[in-house]
Amino acid sequence: MKFSGLAAAAAFAMSTPLAAQSMVAAPNEASAKLGQCLVDRTTGSDRTLVARWMAGSMASSPMMEGLVEVDTAAKEQVDREMADLFARLLTKDCKAQAKVVMQSRDRMGMQAAGGRLGEIAMAELMMDPAAMQALMAYIQYIDPAAMAALAE
């Protein structure tokens, strides 16, 4: 399968972590509409898939070695499901909005739109009490005296 430059940017948009996107992509009206459509046209299970795909992709980094192991077959399955979701969203559910962004060759806008879906997917993941507890676990290792000194 060949990707045009903008189609590759669309795929990149769905794969770029939100923090990185926020540094390079500010939504314009068309990309904001596409981003909202992506959010509106996904179900909770779709957004869970996006979060799982993002987590599996990040966990594949050598920087995560020793902390997270990625099951290759499970990652491949999530990649396939993500491809199906991506195709459905851009070619059916949000086709009109995607077409405007694609025709304007707005790579940054496409990234911003994809980032909006990633943002919502990760926010929903963090609503899980177990995820929030794991995220906040580092607090037990902070020196209270050092923090108290900030208030002086």
C-alpha positions as CSV (number, residue, x, y, z in Angstrom):
1,M,0.0,0.0,0.0
2,K,1.4,3.4,-1.0
3,F,0.8,6.5,1.0
4,S,0.7,10.0,-0.4
5,G,2.6,12.6,1.6
6,L,-0.5,13.8,3.3
7,A,-1.9,10.4,4.0
8,A,1.4,9.6,5.6
9,A,1.0,12.7,7.7
10,A,-2.5,11.5,8.7
11,A,-1.0,8.2,9.8
12,F,1.7,10.1,11.6
13,A,-1.0,12.2,13.4
14,M,-2.5,9.1,14.9
15,S,0.9,7.9,16.0
16,T,2.5,11.0,17.4
17,P,2.3,11.3,21.2
18,L,0.2,14.2,22.3
19,A,3.1,16.0,24.0
20,A,5.1,16.0,20.8
21,Q,2.1,17.1,18.8
22,S,1.3,20.0,21.0
23,M,4.8,21.4,20.2
24,V,4.2,21.3,16.5
25,A,0.5,21.4,15.7
26,A,-1.9,24.1,16.6
27,P,-5.4,23.3,15.3
28,N,-7.0,25.6,12.8
29,E,-10.8,25.6,12.3
30,A,-10.7,22.6,9.8
31,S,-8.5,20.5,11.9
32,A,-10.4,21.3,15.1
33,K,-13.6,20.1,13.3
34,L,-11.9,17.0,12.2
35,G,-10.5,16.4,15.7
36,Q,-14.0,16.8,17.2
37,C,-15.4,14.5,14.7
38,L,-12.8,11.8,15.5
39,V,-13.7,12.1,19.2
40,D,-17.5,12.2,18.5
41,R,-17.5,9.2,16.1
42,T,-15.5,6.9,18.4
43,T,-16.9,4.7,21.0
44,G,-15.4,4.0,24.4
45,S,-14.0,0.8,23.0
46,D,-12.5,2.7,20.1
47,R,-10.8,5.1,22.4
48,T,-9.5,2.2,24.5
49,L,-8.0,0.7,21.4
50,V,-6.3,4.1,20.7
51,A,-4.9,4.1,24.2
52,R,-3.7,0.5,23.9
53,W,-2.1,1.2,20.6
54,M,-0.4,4.2,21.9
55,A,0.8,2.4,25.0
56,G,2.0,-0.6,23.0
57,S,3.9,1.7,20.6
58,M,5.6,3.6,23.4
59,A,6.4,0.4,25.2
60,S,8.2,-0.8,22.1
61,S,10.9,1.9,22.6
62,P,14.3,0.7,23.8
63,M,13.9,3.3,26.5
64,M,11.2,1.1,28.1
65,E,13.4,-2.0,28.2
66,G,13.3,-3.8,31.5
67,L,10.1,-2.1,32.5
68,V,7.6,-3.2,29.9
69,E,7.5,-6.2,27.5
70,V,5.4,-6.1,24.4
71,D,3.8,-9.2,23.1
72,T,4.6,-9.1,19.4
73,A,1.4,-10.9,18.3
74,A,-0.8,-8.7,20.5
75,K,0.9,-5.6,19.2
76,E,0.4,-6.7,15.6
77,Q,-3.3,-7.3,16.4
78,V,-3.7,-3.9,17.9
79,D,-1.9,-2.4,14.9
80,R,-4.4,-4.1,12.6
81,E,-7.4,-2.9,14.6
82,M,-6.0,0.6,14.7
83,A,-5.6,0.6,10.9
84,D,-9.2,-0.4,10.6
85,L,-10.3,2.3,13.0
86,F,-8.1,4.9,11.2
87,A,-9.5,4.0,7.8
88,R,-13.1,4.0,9.1
89,L,-12.8,7.4,10.7
90,L,-11.1,9.1,7.8
91,T,-12.9,7.5,4.9
92,K,-16.4,7.1,6.3
93,D,-17.3,8.6,9.7
94,C,-15.4,11.9,9.3
95,K,-14.8,11.9,5.5
96,A,-16.1,15.4,4.9
97,Q,-13.9,16.9,7.6
98,A,-10.9,14.8,6.7
99,K,-11.3,15.8,3.0
100,V,-11.0,19.5,3.9
101,V,-7.8,19.0,5.8
102,M,-6.3,16.6,3.3
103,Q,-7.1,18.8,0.3
104,S,-5.5,21.8,2.0
105,R,-2.4,19.7,2.5
106,D,-2.4,20.7,6.2
107,R,0.0,18.2,7.8
108,M,0.0,20.1,11.1
109,G,-3.8,20.3,11.1
110,M,-4.0,16.5,10.6
111,Q,-1.6,16.0,13.5
112,A,-3.6,18.3,15.7
113,A,-6.8,16.4,14.8
114,G,-5.3,13.0,15.6
115,G,-3.8,14.5,18.8
116,R,-7.3,15.4,20.0
117,L,-8.4,11.8,19.8
118,G,-5.2,10.7,21.5
119,E,-5.8,13.2,24.3
120,I,-9.3,12.0,24.9
121,A,-8.2,8.3,24.8
122,M,-5.5,8.9,27.3
123,A,-7.7,11.0,29.6
124,E,-10.3,8.2,29.7
125,L,-7.5,5.7,30.5
126,M,-6.4,7.9,33.4
127,M,-9.9,7.9,34.8
128,D,-9.3,4.3,35.7
129,P,-8.6,4.2,39.5
130,A,-5.8,1.6,39.0
131,A,-4.1,3.7,36.4
132,M,-4.4,6.8,38.5
133,Q,-3.0,5.0,41.5
134,A,0.0,3.7,39.5
135,L,0.6,7.2,38.1
136,M,0.7,8.7,41.5
137,A,2.8,6.0,43.1
138,Y,6.0,8.1,42.8
139,I,4.7,10.6,45.4
140,Q,5.7,8.2,48.2
141,Y,9.4,8.8,47.3
142,I,9.3,12.6,47.4
143,D,11.2,14.2,50.3
144,P,8.5,16.1,52.3
145,A,11.1,18.4,53.7
146,A,12.2,19.5,50.2
147,M,8.6,20.2,49.3
148,A,8.0,22.1,52.5
149,A,10.9,24.3,51.7
150,L,9.1,25.5,48.6
151,A,6.4,27.0,50.7
152,E,8.8,29.1,52.8
